[in-house]
Amino acid sequence: VGYMGCQHLDEYYELCLLGTLAGDASTAIREHVARGCPYCLERLREAARTVYLLTQTGRTLRPDPKRKSQLLRNLRKK
């Protein structure tokens, strides 16, 4: 059963885990998940698996600072 009020967060879980989400947004997601939302807990677990698999490539890649800031600006507009 999906929680309609939480689906807008789907695109932010990986960013939260990677530490690239703005402080207030990251804190809000972590506090929400700590309250036990089953939808968000499952999505955060999926995001953790995704982040883990992506970090197992053997190479450390750092995002281009310009692309990272552009991505964050685009996310804030939504």
Summary of the structure (lengths in Angstrom):
residues: 78
radius of gyration: 13.4
end to end distance: 25.0
largest distance: 38.7
contacts: 169
relative contact order: 0.16
helix: 74%
strand: 0%
